[in-house]
Structures are given as C-alpha cells and as structure tokens.
Amino acid sequence: MKKCAACFAALVLLVVVCASPAMAAGFELPETVSLTAAEVYLVNLDTGIVVYEKDADTPRSIASLTKMMTALLLMEQVGDLENTMITAERSLYTGAIIEEGSSTADIQPGETVRALDMLYAMMLPSANEAAEAVGYYLSGGNLNNFYAMMNARAKELGCTNTQFTSTNGLVDMDGGNYSTAHDLFLIAQECWKHEIFRTVCGTSLYWMPFTDNAKHSTAAYPEQNPDAAYFITTTNRMIQPSSGVYRSYIKGIKTGSTYAAGRNFVSAAVNDNGESFIAVVLGCPWDAAEDGYAYSFHDTAALYDWVFDNFSVRPALETDVPITEVKVNYSADVSSLKLYPASDMKTILPNDSGDLMEYSFDVPADGVDAPLSQGDKVGTLTLSLSGQVIGTVDLVAGQDVSRSLFLYGLALVKSALTSTYVKVVAVLTVLFFTGYGLLFWYVNKKEAERRARRRDQRGPRKP
C-alpha cells in the first residue's frame, strides 16, 4: 500500500521513472518539454545518474559521431600530439570523402600536419579526410586493422550495440557502422576525461598552422592572422555566441548528420554550479527548424534547460542526523543505538523531491551485540527516488557502547541451556534414567515372583 501511494505521488509530480521500453530509467519529461529525437541519453557526470533516456539501446546510423572513437584512439595512442606529424595519404581521397558536400578541413592529399591539428580538424568542421588519415596512420596503413581497434576499444568501454566499419561515419548502418545513444555516451565520457579534448571541443574557431603544402604555406587571411595558414570553425552552433541556439553552459562535443542518420548531437554541459552532464540526441529530423537551426540543437537546449531549472546535485542525506536505530544486546547502558549515514550520498534530485524519497534499511533484525565503537558499520541504507535506486550507503554506530559482563554471561548460560546439544543430552538422560527405573522395577518384580514361587514350593512352615 505504501509503495503504491509513493508511486502515485511521484506520477502527480512528474518525476516517476517510466517503466515502458522507451524509457527504462531516469525521470519523466513534463508535457512542456517536447523532443524530436528518436533516441536520447542524458547523464549527470558528478553522480553517474541517468536523468533521462529514450530508446537508448536501439542501434542506428551515427554519421560523424563516429569520429569521437577515432579521436579517442588518437589521444590514447599518440603521446605527443603537437610534435607527431601525420601525412594525409593520397590514396585515401576517393569515394564519399571527395564528393561535393563532404565535410573537410581543406587538408590536401599528401599534406603533412600535426596530430593535434588533425584532432581539431575532426572535431570542429568534422573533417572526413582528417579522420581517414588518422585511422590510416594509427593502423600502419591498413584501415581494416583500425576498425578492429575501434571495435575492441568500444567493447572495453562497455559498448554492447556498437560496430565500426568507418573512421568518419560516411558508412551507414547498412554498411555495418552503427551505435546507440547509451554506447555513444560511454565513448564521449571517455573522451571527456582528456583535457586536450575538452579544450578542442570548446573551441569555436581554430587557426591551422603553415605546412609545406603550397596552398597552406602562406597566410590566407594576413589581415586577421599573418601567423597561420587559414582557419576552421566548429559545426557546434551551441558554443557560438552569435547563434540563436547559443547556451553558455555547452562546452562541446560533436555533431553528426547524414540523410540516413538524421541530425545528431553529443553535448557536454557545465552549469554555473559546476554540475557536469553529457547528453546524446540521435535521429532528429534532417530539415532545420523554422529558425534555421537543427532540431538536435533545440532538443539539447530543451533537455538542459529543463534539468537546470528543476534539478540540482546535492546531498541526499545528512551525516550528522540519525536516520534509524537498532536494538543493542548485552549492554547495561543503552537498549538501542542510533545509526548515521556514513556519507551524504551526493546525487541529482528534483528540487521538489522531498516526500518522494524512499528508504530501505538492511540492519540486523535481532539487534547488534555490544561492544561497539562509534563509526562501526552496522548495516546499509538504499535510497530510491520513485523506484529508481539512487545508491547505497553504510550505516554506522553513533556512539561507543560497552558490554555488560553480567548480561553477557547470563546470555551465554541461557544459550548453553537452550542449545540443541544440551537438549539432546537432557532427553537422553531422561530416557536413560527412565529405562533404568523400568529395568530396576522389572528385575525386582521378577525377583519377588521367584521368591514367592519358592515359598509356595516349600509349603507352610512347621510350628
């Protein structure tokens, strides 16, 4: 009855965990937030809690989001990005890479650039030739080996519905290149651990240095920057202050769009309180919204605006306030012991979550035995919010408790007297003496009968 009431209250406040396949975890969006994305996965990085998800395990084409894995391997395999040089192999400039409309950073066939510049080229204008050159370089000239590297790393990260057959995402799901919102979150989260990645993704405009290529040996814009060959810009409109979808809290990460994949965006956000998030939106409509910006940006803005307006990362428990108590055995001083949470269980919660918190205690039903020291673990507390487990924390003793030798001794005697062994011995003893008594009676009876027969045989005594 209590659980049903809690679930009903949660539904009224629109923060129930939805049990449908489309959203297996997280909180429910209010009716005022409308999304176009087919798949969504939004996670608070400070706590690891899923704030919202929708069909997050459904595989689909992911377009240039593929480049996140290429970037991750580049950062992990190359120790010195600034001084490692990568040549864009001429033979790579075929097929979709050279088609009109293909994303590029204007890296020329045979041109040699720094690994760091390849990273900027992949992540800002989503350069397909840069991703192909990086894969070719890291695999020693065999792209099939690089795909194997990508898939092995994805498996290590816990991706279960991901396969790569492309360095850049120009191959769609029919060609074996696909992932899910959940798996892309895992890849993005690993990328985000690298400081250089965070710097690159947060850059709106980047000046490419001079190279020995004839086209890039002189400054294309000497009035603006005579010390660089040309500049590249990001496809992430949400970090450009002049755009209509700008949000100051967006710090990255990557767009990815093809007709097969739709408009996709993996974003990282940090609000004024320092709370960090990663969101993945996949399968948004290809056509832009009325204001000319992709629906993937609008969906992302709607998600974060909802979260920042209604949620906060804060302690769910107070470590200096007792939360329950337990019976104490063998103590003459106290009969019960107050228990405190060992940590405050920092988590993300709705601002109006007060009455929706659910506590599940795991403490000894028969009480705890003295002696105890303050801080000793006595049990655990599992905290849930409308059915979603927030976490588990240890419950510790709030004070020292000494043992009464008298009470402990009495308990030992009582235990000994009521033990199975003693009971068995007592039963056997009773049986023994009962048997012995019956045998004694039987022997005496027979002896008396024998004596009576002998008297009868001798007859009456003579006077």
N, C-alpha and C positions, 0 to 999 in steps of 0.2 A: 504493500500500500504506500509506504514511504517513498519507494523508488518511482512509482507511477506519478506521485504528486510532484516529485522533483523534475521528472521529465516534462510534465505538463507546464510547470512554471518556466522551464527552460524554453519550451516552444513559444510561450507567450512573449518572452523577451528576445526571441530570435537569435539565440545563441546555442541552439541544440546541435548536437552532432548528427548529421543526417545519415541514415542507415542505408540509403539507396546506393546502388553500384556507382552512380555518377559522383558520389562524394562520400568516401568511406571514412574520412577523418576531417578534423578541423571544425570551423564554425560556419553557421549558415549565413549567407548574404541576405541583407534586408532587401525588400522589394524595390527600394530606391536605387540599388546598385544593379545595373544591367550590363552583362558581358556578352561579347560576340564570340569569344574564343571557344574552340571545341574542347581544348584541354588546358587545365590551369593547375599550377602548384606553387603555393606561397608559404615560405618557411621563415620563422624568426631564427636568425643565426645565434643569438645570445642564449637561447634555451633549446634549440632544435625542435621546437613545437611547430607542427603543421597548422597554420592559421586557416588556410582554405585549400581545397583541392577539388578538381572535377576531371574525371576520366584520366587521371594522371598516369595510368599504366597502359594506355592504349597506344600502340606503335603507330607512327606516321612519318611522312617525309618531313625533314627538318631544315632543308636548304642550307644556308650559310652558318647556321648554328653548329654545323659540323666542324667549323674552323676552331671552335673552342678546344676540341680534343687535339687538333694539330698544334694549337698554341701551347697547350699544356705539355705535350711531348717536347716541344722546342725548349720551353723553360726548364724542363726536367733533364733534358739530355745535353744541353749546352750550358756550360758553367759561366762562360764569359760572353754575354750577348753583344757587348759593344765591340769586341775585338775579333769575333768569329765572323768570317766572311762566307757568304752563300752566293753561288752563281745560279742564275735562272737558266737552266739547261734549255737550249734552243729547241730540242725535240719535244718539249712539253707544250709548246704553243700550237696546239691543234684542237679540233673539235669545239666544244662549248666555250673553252677559255678564250678563243679569239672571235667568237660570234658577237655581233653587234648587241650592245646592251649588257654584256658580261661585266661584272664589277672588276675594277682594275685599279692599281696604284701607279700605272704607267711604268712599271719595271720592264725594261726592254729585254728581248731574247739575248742571252749571253751576258747580260749585265750582272756585275758582282756588287752586292750590297751587304751591309752589316746584318747579322741575325736580329739585332734589335729593331732595325728598320723594317725587316720582314714581319716582325711581330706587330709593329704599328700599321703596316700595310694590310695585314689580315684583319685586324680588329677595328680599324677606323673606316676605310672605304670598302672593307670586305673584299680585298683583292684576291681573285681566284688564282692568278699566276703566282702570287707570293705563297699561298698555301701549297700549291703544287711543287714549287721549288723547295720549300721546307721539307715536304714529305720525301722528295727525291734525295735531298741531301742527307736526312737522318737515316734513310734506309739503305744508303750506299748505292743508290741508283736503281732500286727495284721497288716500285710503288706497291706491289702486292705484299712485300715484306712490311711496308709501312702500314698497310691496312691491318695486317696481323698484329702489329704493335699497338695500333689504336684499339683493336678489339680486346687484346689482352689487358690493356690498361683500364678499359671500361669495366671489364669483369672484376679487376682488382678493386675498383671503386664501389662495386655492388650493383652495377647496372645489369638488369636481367632481361630487358627487352630492347636491346640496342645492338646494331650491327653497322659497321662502317665499310664501305667499298669506295670511298672517295675522300680526298683530302679537304675538299672545299664545299661539298654539298651540291654540286652540279648533277650528281646522280640521285634520283628519287627513290622512293620505296620499292618500286617495281624493279629497280636495279640493285636492290639489297642494301641501300643506305637509309637507315631509319633509327628512330629513338622514341622516347616518351618524355612527358613533362617531368616525371619523377627522376628518370635517369639523367636528363639534362641538368636538373638541379644538382645532382651528385657531381657531375663534371664541372659545372660552374662553381660550386662550392670549393672544389679542389683548386681550381684556377685562382679563385679569390684569395687563397692563402698566400699567393706570391705578391709581394709589394710591387714589383715591376708591372704585373698585370693590372693591379688597381690603378697605377699611375697611367698606364696606356689607355685603359678603358675610360678613364675620367678626362681624357684629352679630347678637345673638340677640333683643334687644328694642329697639324704637325708639319714641320718643315723637314723635307728629305734632304740629306746632305749631298754634296757633289760626289760623283763617281767618275770612273774613267770612260764611261759611255759618252759618246759625242753629244747626245741630246741632253745629258744631265751634267755636263762639265762646266756649265756657266749658269748664272742666276736667271731664272725665268722672270722673276719679279724683283729686279735690283732696287727699285724704289722702296719696296716693303722690307725686303731682306736680302742684302747683297751676299750674305754668307751661306745661303742654301740654294739648292737647285730648283726646288718647287715645293708646293705644299699639298697635303692631302687632308681631307676633312672626314668627320665621322658621319655614319648613317643614323646614329642615335640622336634623333631630334630632341629628346627629352633633356639633354645636357646642354643644349644651345639656348642661351637666354633670350634670343630674339624670336624663338619659335613659339607657336601658340600652344604647344604641349609641354613647355618647359616646366620642370619641377626641380627645385634646388636640392631636394633630397636624393635625386637619382645620381648615382656615381658610375654607372656602366649598365649593361655589359656588351650585348651583341644582338644585332638584328639578323634576320634570315628570311628571305622571301623568294618563292618561285610560284608559278601558277599551280603546280602540284601540291605544294606545301601550304600555300596561303601566306599571310603575313604573320611572322613570329617574332617574339622578343623575349630575351632573357635579361632581366634587370637586377641590379643591386641598389639598395637604398639605405641611407643612414639618416635618421631624423635628428632634430635638434637635441634630443636626449641621448644621442649616441646609440640608439637601438638599430640593429642591422637586420636587413632582410634580403632574401633573393626570391624573385618571382619569375615564373615561366608561363608565358601565354602562347599557345600554339593554335594554328588553324583559324586565325581571324580572316575576315573577308579580304580578297585581293584588292578590290576597289577601295579608294580612300573615303573617309567620312566627308561630310559637307564642307568642313573647314580645310580640306585638302591633306590632312594628316591621317596616317594609317590607324585603323581601329586597334591594332596591337598597342599603340601608344595610349589611346584613350582607355582601353581596358586596364592597362598597367596603372594609369593615373587614378582610375576609379577604385582599384584594389587598394593602393597605398593610401589614398585619401580616406577611405573607409577605415582602414586599420589605424591610421594615426589619429583619427577623430574619436575612435571608440575603444581602443585597446592601449595598454601600457605594460611594459615589462617591470615587474615589481615583486617584492617578496610575498609569497602566499601564506607564510607562517611567521609567527613571532617567537624567536628562540628564548625570550625571557618571560614568556607566559605559558603556564602549564596547559596542556591540551587534553589530558586524561589522567587517570590514576589506576593503580593496580594494588591488589591485596599483597601484604607482606607477611611472610611466615617466619617464626622463631624470633620475633622482635618484641621486647617488652616496652619499647618506647613509642612505636607507631604501628598502626594497624593497616595503613595504606600509604602508598608512595606516589607522589605527583611526578608525572613524566613530561619532559620537554622535547620539542623537536631539536635534533642535532644541527640542523641548518634551516635557513629561512625559505629554501626551495624557490629561488628566483624563477619566475615564469611569466609568460604573457597572459594577461587576463583582460576580459571586458571590464570597462570602467564601472559597470553596474553588476558585477558578478557576485556580490555579497552572499545572497541566500542560495546560490546555485552550487556552491562548493560542497562536495561530498567527501566524507572521511571514512576510511576503512582501517580499523586498528587490528594489528596482529600482536597481541600480548598474551602471556601465559594465563590460561583460564583458571588454573589453580593457584595463581599468585606467584611471587618470586621469593626466593629464600634469602634471608639475611645471612652473612653480612653483605652490604653493597656500598660502593663508593660513588660519590657524585660524578656523573658523567658516564657511568657504566651503561652499556647498551642493554635495554630490557625488551624491546620489541621494535616494530616498524609501523609507520603510518603511510598509507597510499592515498594520495589526493587526486580526486577526479573532478572534472567540470562538465556537468551534463553528460556523463557517460564516458568522456574522453579522459583517460588516465594522464594526469599531469606529471606524476613522478612518485617515487617512494623515498622516505627519509627515515633515519633511525630515531627511535625514541629512547631517551637516556634518563637515568635517575637524577632527580633534582636535589638530592642531599645524601649524606652518608647515613647508613643505617647499621647499627651494631647488632650482633647476635646475642640472645639470652641463652646462656649455657643451660639454665634450668629448663626452659621451654624446649630447647633443642634435645636435651636428654630425655624429657618426657616423650617427645615425638619419636625418638629412637626406640624407647621401650614399647610404645604403642605400636610402632611399625613392626617391631620384632614379634609382639604378641599377636598381631593380626596378619603376619606373613603367612604365606601358603605352607612354608616349611613347618612352622610351628603348628599350624592347623593339622597338617598331616601327622606329625608326631603325636599330637594330642589324641587324635582319632585312633591311631594305632595303639596308644597306651590304654585308652578306654577299652578297645577291643581285646587287648591282651589281658587286662585285669578281669574283664567280663568273662572271657574264655577260661581264665584261670579259676575264677569263682565257680563257674558251672562245672568245670572238671573236678574241683575240690568237693563240690556238693555231690556230684555223681559218684566219686570214689567213696565218700563217706556213706552214701546211701547203700552202695553195693556191699560195703564192709558191714554195715548194720544188718543187712539182709542175710549175709553169710553167717554172722553170729547168731541170728535168730534161727536159722536152719539147724545150726549145730546144737542149739539148746533143745530144739524140738526132737532132734535125733537122740539126744541123751535121755530124754524123758524127764519126768519130775524128780527133783532131788528127794532122797530118803530122809525121813525125820531122824 
